[in-house]
Structure formats: C-alpha cells, structure tokens
C-alpha cells in the first residue's frame, strides 16, 4: 500500500513501522494526539509547514 497526501496519520502509523520516527524527525511531534487519528498527512504537513513531497518520499521508501 502506498501512502498519499490524503492518507490519515493514524493509518500511516499502521502501514509503515518507521512512520513515527520519520514524522517526529520532521517536527511532527503530535502524532499521538486524538486529531492525528482523523487528520490527513496533507493537513498535518500544511499545519507544520512541511514539504509534502519530501515527507511522502520518506514515508514510502521501502514500502513498494
């Protein structure tokens, strides 16, 4: 399964075992908050001022 900008953060954490470390290293320390269970990667990246393309590349590396 490929992670997209529309994938929910909670689902990303299930899809990629390294997602928590990747997201936190990019400044997204609130992955455990309740809104992360309903927030898309795109929304979270926008809020945190992150480059969505770079983040997607990191999260999808090794999943294909």
Secondary structure, DSSP 4 states (H G I P E B T S, - for coil): ----TTSBHHHHHHH-TTHHHHHHHTT-TTTTSGGGGT-BHHHHHHHHT--HHHHHHHHHTTT-
